Amino acid sequence: MPILAELLSVPPESIVVADVGAAFFGDVGADDRKLTAEASDAVWLAKTLDATLRQEFTASQQDADAAFERISSRIFDAFSAIAGKRCGDDRVACPSACLAFLSVACRQIEISYIGDCRVILELPEDGLCIASDMRIERFENLLLKDLIDLIRREPDADPKSALRERFRATRGFLNRSDGYWVVHPTVEWLRGLQKTAAPAFEGQTALLVSDGFYRLVNLFGAHTDRSLLAAAKERGLKALLKTLRELEERESIEDYPRMKRHDDASACLIEIAA
């Protein structure tokens, strides 16, 4: 069952491979030091995840669980060969990534996701499936509360510097049963990978988005999940990105609190063909 897709990506990249669609973004470590030769460690992780996904899922009827095991091992080996013992506290210093992954097999869609990427999927009879990992929201809300307090006290403060200790404390909960889960080069993450299944049908569409793109819904309120998917189909992803960037530029951080004015925004629009 082939997939037709429109792909929009602001680095780190999204990918579409064979019968697989995935969107992800990378996040730098809480420290400033760099462990790889890329522009950032997040870029390295995104590129490595991209490459391993492409290599593992080019074959049809792939065993997804086994493929993810190999992907995790290959990322660990590649990062260890580069960073060695320089990573220190790997939850703090190492990069991480969020992933939304969609595959189609035997008239069934399977979605795997971790972190704050999400998938908006059409269901039969005008239904809608939202696949999103909610475990990270508690920690994002705590950071947001600290940001709002900071803005009120010191409007011109640099959030990254002022909230450094909060960032570091949050990273301590990474990939723990009482914390949140992300793709990580050294800390086991497959136990945190969540999965959702749904029937596949001709003409069905799905939208995979990073949290930066999803600002159109959960930050600015310009769309609901349903209207975002409809707008992606009617107007295209580039038009939505233009709207997002205009909102980010126009609306103040004080009125719409966010850690940075502009965020990486990646999206993939997929249609299931006959």
Protein Blocks (a to p, Z undefined) as FASTA:
>chain_A
ZZdddddddddddddehjbccdddddddfbfbdfbfbfbfklmmmmmmmmmmmmmmmpgh
iafklmmmmmmmmmmmmmmmmnmmmnmpmklmpccddddddddeehiacdddedjbdcdd
ddehhiacddddfklmmmmmmmmmmmmmmmmmmmmbcfklmmmmmmmmmmmmgoifklcc
dddfkbcfklmpccddddddehiacddddfklmmmmmmnopacfklmmmmmmmnojklmm
mmmmmmmmmpcfklmgcfbfbdcdddddddddZZ
